[in-house]
Amino acid sequence: MPEPGLAAGVGESEEFPMDYDFEQFFDDSLDLFCIASPDGYFKRVNPSFERILGWSTEELLSRPFLEFVHPDDVAATVREVERLGEGIPTVAFENRYRCEDGTYRYFSWTAHPDAGTGLLYAIARDVTELRRARERFRIALEASPTAMLMMGSDGRIAMVNHAAEDLFGYEGKELLGEPLEILVPERYRAGHPALRAEFADEPAARSMGAGRDLTALRKDGSEVHVEIGLSPMETEDKSFVLAAVRDRTERLRAANELRRSNEELENFARVASHDLQEPLRMVAGYAQLLSTRYGEQLDETAREYMRHAVEGVDRMQELIQGLLAYARVQLAAGDPEAVDLGEAVDWARANLQTAITESSAVLSVSRLPTVEGERLQLGQLFQNLIGNAIKFRGQEPPHIEITATRRDADWEFAVRDNGIGIEEEDGEHVFEMFNRLHTADDVEGTGIGLAVCRRIVERHEGRMWLESVPGEGTTFFFTLPA
């Protein structure tokens, strides 16, 4: 097969006959394509040289090609060219070429010699943006507070960030090139290559060992509880896996603290529902016996004292019931289910029917969505808000409007009333336990209802706030995931 050569005007076309296919490819290639002689000069360059580098063809052909190479890359480029002279059939390398405006661009070269003519044929792809993207990627990984490791298809570590060094106790250079199993506890190592092979067969972003207690091995031999996210990454010629490793130690500690707290809360609920209320029932019972049996023998002052005692007991029982309601929000068991909030409002309306009738309240409810949650708690949420609007009504009969609006990934609900309103400085305090803005003589209640509402909303991964104009009414807003 004849070897391709140079076109007329650059070299002797008789010596280097060029077929049409090669000529077409040479001129149309979007990459740099050149032919160089052993004396270090280009013999021919394609139009992409001018387009990418900005130099004219005449300038490129009149000067040694090493003059266009970045000074720091000259020695490595010379070594690769010398390897071709030593009989290596093909070399691949990267270097920087100077543009006409003085800037440099990165190129990935593939070159091979022509045995018949001694000429070098080389093609180069501009990888400047790829290098910049790699650098941005590297900077982002280094800045990440999450430990990040990248492994090649052979399971060896190709990159680690500072967070990984801190987590595992190694310097980065100690991990590079090592098999990933260096970070796997000894008892799990034998089975780990099979897990890597399984991921390689179906590469997709996923969590590793979902539902399992994963541990990783530190340099000092200690183990750390971790959670791992895996993501496949492809380059032009290689496949990698990026692993994000998070330390679960603090989360497990918090989970244990939460479990202990819930156990204490459950104990409190049990004591409050029985042991605390029993003495109160006894006090109330004896006070009523005294009033019944000896009421005629007591003067008005004594009877008033008895009345205050009974009212105090009733008040204490209401507070205990409020605390129980607050505790049960956190202790509520059961998996979330699809809850039609229109039905939840109907349930609340039925429970409040007496108060609605006595106050002549008007309840307007727009079409409400179905969400995931705990049916009883969501019903209690609406019951507390509707009851609150009735309780804190103004001179006019209560008018309560309930609406829902989709906000991206959430539903935003609004419960509006025309009641007495809330001062701006009290807008956050009303959600605190036992924080009452009115005395028990003015408005009955314990000051726990809105605290329970916020706890329910937060337990359903939402948030709650209010807007109010004193004398005109209040709107309670809350969100629930859609």
C-alpha positions in Angstrom: 0.0 0.0 0.0 1.6 3.4 -0.9 2.4 5.6 2.0 0.6 9.0 2.0 2.8 12.0 1.7 2.8 15.8 1.2 0.8 17.8 -1.3 2.4 19.9 -4.0 3.8 23.2 -2.8 5.0 21.8 0.5 7.1 18.9 -0.5 7.6 16.8 -3.6 4.3 15.2 -4.5 6.1 12.7 -6.8 8.0 11.3 -3.7 4.9 11.4 -1.4 1.9 10.4 -3.5 -1.3 11.1 -1.5 -4.6 9.3 -2.2 -7.9 11.3 -2.2 -9.3 9.7 1.0 -6.3 10.7 3.1 -6.2 14.2 1.6 -9.9 14.7 2.4 -9.4 13.5 6.0 -6.3 15.6 6.5 -8.0 18.8 5.4 -11.4 18.2 7.0 -10.2 17.0 10.4 -11.3 19.2 13.3 -8.2 18.1 15.2 -4.7 19.2 14.6 -3.2 16.9 11.9 0.5 17.3 10.9 3.4 15.7 9.2 6.9 16.5 10.5 10.4 15.6 9.4 13.2 14.3 11.6 14.9 17.7 11.5 12.2 19.1 13.8 10.1 21.1 11.3 6.5 20.7 10.2 6.3 19.6 6.6 2.5 20.0 6.5 -0.2 21.1 8.8 -4.0 21.0 8.3 -6.3 24.1 8.5 -7.2 23.4 12.1 -3.7 24.6 13.1 -4.6 28.1 11.9 -8.1 27.9 13.3 -7.2 26.8 16.8 -3.7 28.3 17.3 -4.0 31.4 15.3 -0.6 31.1 13.6 -0.4 31.2 9.8 0.7 28.1 8.0 3.8 29.9 6.7 4.9 30.7 10.3 4.3 27.2 11.5 6.4 25.7 8.6 9.3 28.1 8.9 10.1 27.5 12.6 11.0 24.3 14.6 7.9 22.9 16.1 9.5 22.8 19.5 9.4 26.6 19.5 5.6 26.4 19.9 5.7 23.9 22.8 5.5 25.2 26.4 9.1 25.4 27.8 8.0 23.0 30.7 6.8 20.4 28.2 9.7 20.5 25.7 11.8 17.8 27.4 8.9 15.3 27.6 8.0 16.0 24.0 11.5 15.3 22.9 11.6 12.0 24.8 8.4 10.9 23.0 9.8 11.8 19.6 13.1 9.9 20.4 11.0 6.8 21.4 9.6 6.8 17.9 13.1 6.8 16.5 13.9 3.8 18.7 11.3 1.7 17.0 8.3 2.3 19.2 5.4 2.1 16.7 3.1 4.7 18.4 3.3 7.2 21.2 0.6 9.1 23.1 1.3 12.2 25.2 0.0 15.6 26.2 1.7 19.0 26.0 0.9 22.6 25.7 1.1 24.6 22.5 1.5 28.3 22.3 -1.2 30.3 20.4 -0.5 33.4 18.4 -2.0 35.6 21.2 0.6 34.2 23.7 -1.8 31.8 25.5 -1.3 28.1 25.7 -3.7 25.2 25.0 -3.5 21.6 26.0 -3.3 18.9 23.3 -3.4 15.1 23.5 -1.1 13.7 20.7 -0.9 10.4 19.0 2.1 10.0 16.7 3.7 7.3 14.7 6.7 7.2 12.2 6.5 6.3 8.5 9.2 3.6 7.9 9.5 4.4 4.2 10.0 8.2 4.4 11.1 8.7 8.0 8.4 11.3 8.4 6.3 11.5 11.6 2.5 11.6 11.4 0.7 13.1 14.3 -2.8 14.0 15.3 -3.8 16.0 18.3 -7.1 16.8 20.0 -7.6 20.0 21.9 -8.2 19.0 25.5 -8.0 22.4 27.1 -11.6 22.6 28.2 -11.4 19.0 29.4 -8.3 19.8 31.5 -10.1 22.9 32.9 -13.2 20.8 33.7 -10.9 18.3 35.4 -9.3 21.0 37.4 -12.7 22.4 38.4 -13.8 18.9 39.3 -10.6 18.5 41.4 -11.1 21.8 43.2 -14.7 20.9 43.9 -13.8 17.6 45.3 -11.0 19.1 47.5 -13.4 21.7 48.8 -16.1 19.0 49.6 -16.5 18.3 53.4 -17.5 14.8 52.3 -14.8 12.2 51.9 -14.4 11.4 48.2 -12.5 8.6 46.5 -12.3 7.6 42.8 -11.5 4.1 41.8 -10.5 2.7 38.4 -12.1 -0.4 36.8 -9.4 -2.4 38.5 -10.6 -1.4 41.9 -7.5 0.7 42.7 -7.7 4.1 44.2 -7.0 6.9 41.6 -7.9 10.0 43.6 -8.7 11.0 47.2 -9.6 14.4 48.7 -8.5 16.0 51.9 -11.7 15.0 53.7 -10.9 11.3 52.9 -7.4 11.8 54.3 -8.9 13.1 57.5 -11.5 10.4 57.7 -9.2 7.4 57.1 -6.0 8.8 58.6 -3.9 8.4 55.5 -2.0 10.8 53.4 -3.3 10.9 49.8 -0.1 9.4 48.3 -0.4 6.4 50.6 -3.7 5.5 49.1 -3.1 6.2 45.4 -2.7 3.0 43.5 -3.8 0.8 46.4 -6.8 -1.6 46.1 -9.9 -0.2 47.7 -9.9 -3.2 50.0 -7.2 -1.4 52.1 -10.2 0.5 53.6 -12.4 -2.5 54.1 -12.3 -4.3 57.5 -10.5 -7.7 57.3 -13.6 -9.8 57.9 -15.3 -8.3 54.8 -12.4 -8.2 52.3 -12.9 -11.6 50.8 -16.4 -10.8 49.6 -15.7 -7.2 48.5 -14.4 -7.8 45.0 -17.7 -9.6 44.2 -19.6 -6.5 45.3 -17.4 -4.3 43.0 -18.0 -6.7 40.1 -21.7 -6.5 40.7 -21.6 -2.7 40.5 -19.5 -2.9 37.4 -22.1 -5.1 35.7 -24.9 -2.6 36.4 -23.2 0.8 37.0 -25.7 3.4 38.3 -25.8 6.0 41.0 -26.8 4.2 44.2 -26.3 3.9 47.9 -24.0 1.0 49.0 -25.4 -1.4 51.5 -28.7 0.3 52.1 -30.2 -0.9 55.4 -26.8 -2.3 56.5 -24.4 -1.1 59.2 -21.3 -0.4 57.1 -17.9 0.2 58.6 -14.6 1.3 57.1 -11.1 0.7 58.3 -8.8 3.5 59.3 -5.0 3.5 59.1 -4.7 3.1 62.8 -6.8 -0.1 62.7 -10.0 1.5 64.2 -13.3 1.3 62.4 -15.8 4.0 61.6 -19.5 3.7 60.7 -20.1 5.1 57.2 -22.7 5.5 54.5 -21.5 5.4 50.9 -22.9 6.7 47.7 -21.5 5.3 44.4 -21.6 7.1 41.0 -20.1 5.7 37.8 -18.0 8.1 35.7 -16.8 7.7 32.1 -14.0 9.4 30.3 -13.0 8.9 26.7 -10.9 5.8 27.5 -11.6 4.8 31.1 -14.3 4.0 33.5 -14.2 5.2 37.1 -16.4 4.9 40.2 -16.7 8.0 42.5 -17.5 7.1 46.1 -18.8 9.7 48.6 -18.2 8.4 52.1 -19.9 10.0 55.1 -19.0 9.4 58.7 -22.2 8.2 60.5 -20.7 8.2 64.0 -22.3 11.4 65.0 -25.6 10.5 63.4 -25.7 7.2 65.2 -24.9 9.0 68.4 -27.8 11.4 67.8 -30.1 8.5 66.9 -29.2 6.8 70.2 -29.8 10.0 72.1 -33.2 10.4 70.3 -34.1 6.8 71.1 -33.3 7.4 74.8 -35.2 10.7 74.8 -38.2 9.0 73.3 -38.0 6.2 75.9 -38.0 8.9 78.6 -40.9 10.7 76.9 -42.8 7.5 76.7 -42.2 6.9 80.5 -43.4 10.4 81.2 -46.6 9.8 79.1 -47.2 6.6 81.1 -46.7 8.4 84.4 -48.7 11.4 83.4 -51.6 9.4 82.2 -51.9 7.4 85.5 -49.6 8.4 88.4 -49.9 12.2 88.1 -53.6 12.2 87.6 -54.5 9.8 90.4 -53.7 12.3 93.2 -55.6 15.0 91.3 -58.6 12.8 91.0 -58.4 12.1 94.7 -58.2 15.8 95.6 -61.1 16.6 93.3 -63.1 13.7 94.8 -62.6 14.7 98.4 -63.3 18.3 97.6 -66.6 17.3 96.0 -67.4 15.1 99.0 -66.8 18.0 101.4 -69.0 20.2 99.3 -71.8 17.6 99.2 -71.8 16.5 102.8 -70.8 19.6 104.6 -71.7 22.3 102.2 -74.5 23.7 104.4 -72.2 24.0 107.3 -69.6 26.0 105.4 -69.8 29.7 105.0 -69.5 31.5 101.6 -65.7 32.0 102.0 -65.2 28.3 102.6 -67.3 27.3 99.7 -65.3 29.7 97.5 -62.1 28.0 98.6 -63.6 24.6 97.7 -64.5 26.0 94.3 -61.0 27.3 93.7 -59.6 23.9 94.7 -61.8 22.0 92.2 -61.0 24.5 89.5 -57.3 24.2 90.2 -57.5 20.4 89.9 -59.4 20.7 86.6 -56.8 23.2 85.3 -54.0 20.8 86.3 -55.7 17.9 84.5 -56.1 20.0 81.4 -52.3 20.8 81.4 -51.4 17.2 81.9 -53.7 16.2 79.0 -52.0 18.9 76.9 -48.6 17.6 77.7 -49.7 14.1 76.8 -51.1 15.3 73.5 -47.7 17.0 72.8 -45.8 13.9 73.7 -47.9 11.6 71.7 -47.1 13.5 68.5 -43.5 12.3 68.8 -44.4 8.9 70.0 -47.1 8.2 67.4 -46.5 4.8 65.8 -47.5 3.5 62.4 -46.3 3.9 58.8 -47.3 7.0 56.8 -50.4 6.5 54.6 -52.2 8.5 52.0 -54.4 11.0 53.8 -57.2 12.9 52.1 -57.0 16.2 53.8 -60.5 17.1 52.8 -61.6 14.1 54.9 -59.3 15.2 57.7 -61.1 18.6 57.8 -64.5 16.9 57.8 -63.3 14.8 60.8 -62.2 18.0 62.7 -65.5 19.8 61.8 -67.5 16.9 63.2 -65.5 17.0 66.5 -66.0 20.8 66.7 -69.7 20.8 65.6 -71.0 22.1 69.0 -68.5 25.0 69.1 -69.2 25.8 65.4 -72.9 25.9 66.0 -72.8 28.0 69.2 -70.4 30.6 67.6 -72.3 30.6 64.2 -68.9 30.0 62.6 -68.7 29.7 58.8 -66.1 27.2 57.5 -65.0 27.5 53.8 -62.8 24.8 52.5 -61.2 24.7 49.0 -60.3 21.4 47.4 -57.5 19.9 49.4 -54.9 17.4 48.2 -54.0 13.9 49.4 -50.6 13.7 51.2 -48.5 11.1 53.0 -48.8 11.3 56.7 -50.5 10.1 59.9 -54.2 10.4 59.6 -55.1 11.1 63.2 -52.3 13.8 63.6 -53.3 15.6 60.5 -56.9 15.6 61.6 -55.8 17.0 65.0 -53.8 19.7 63.2 -56.9 21.1 61.5 -59.0 20.6 64.6 -56.6 22.7 66.7 -56.4 25.5 64.1 -60.2 25.6 63.5 -60.8 25.5 67.2 -58.2 28.2 67.8 -60.0 30.5 65.3 -63.4 29.9 67.0 -61.9 30.5 70.5 -60.1 33.8 69.6 -63.0 35.3 67.6 -63.9 38.9 67.5 -67.4 40.6 67.6 -68.4 39.1 64.3 -69.2 35.4 63.9 -66.0 33.4 62.9 -65.3 33.0 59.2 -62.6 30.4 58.6 -61.2 29.7 55.2 -58.9 26.8 54.4 -56.9 26.7 51.1 -54.0 24.8 49.5 -51.5 26.0 46.9 -48.8 23.9 45.2 -45.3 25.4 45.8 -42.7 23.3 43.9 -42.2 20.1 46.0 -44.6 21.2 48.7 -48.2 22.0 49.4 -48.7 25.3 51.2 -51.8 25.5 53.3 -53.5 28.6 54.8 -56.1 28.7 57.6 -57.5 32.2 57.7 -59.8 33.7 60.2 -61.4 37.1 61.0 -60.6 36.9 64.8 -58.9 39.3 67.2 -55.4 38.8 65.6 -52.0 38.7 67.1 -49.4 41.4 67.7 -46.3 41.1 65.5 -44.0 40.7 68.5 -46.0 37.7 69.7 -46.1 35.9 66.4 -43.5 33.3 67.3 -44.3 33.1 71.0 -47.7 31.6 70.3 -46.0 28.4 69.2 -44.3 27.9 72.5 -45.7 25.5 75.1 -47.8 27.1 77.9 -47.3 30.6 76.3 -50.7 32.2 76.6 -51.5 35.7 75.4 -54.8 35.8 77.3 -55.7 34.8 80.9 -57.8 31.7 81.5 -60.6 34.0 82.7 -60.7 35.6 79.2 -60.2 32.6 77.0 -60.0 29.0 78.2 -57.2 26.8 77.2 -53.7 25.5 78.2 -51.4 27.3 75.7 -50.3 23.9 74.1 -52.5 23.7 71.0 -50.4 25.7 68.6 -47.2 24.0 70.0 -48.8 20.7 69.1 -49.7 22.0 65.6 -46.1 23.0 64.9 -44.8 19.7 66.2 -47.2 17.8 63.9 -46.1 19.8 60.9 -42.4 19.4 61.6 -42.9 15.7 62.2 -44.3 15.6 58.7 -41.2 17.4 57.3 -43.0 20.8 56.9 -42.8 24.2 58.5 -45.4 26.5 60.1 -45.7 30.3 60.5 -48.4 32.9 60.8 -49.3 36.4 59.5 -51.7 38.6 61.4 -53.3 42.0 61.7 -54.5 42.8 65.2 -58.3 43.3 65.1 -58.7 41.9 61.6 -57.6 38.3 61.8 -54.8 35.7 61.5 -53.6 33.3 58.8 -51.7 30.2 59.9 -49.5 28.8 57.1 -47.9 25.4 57.0 -46.3 23.2 54.4 -46.4 19.5 53.8 -44.4 17.5 51.2 -46.3 16.9 48.0 
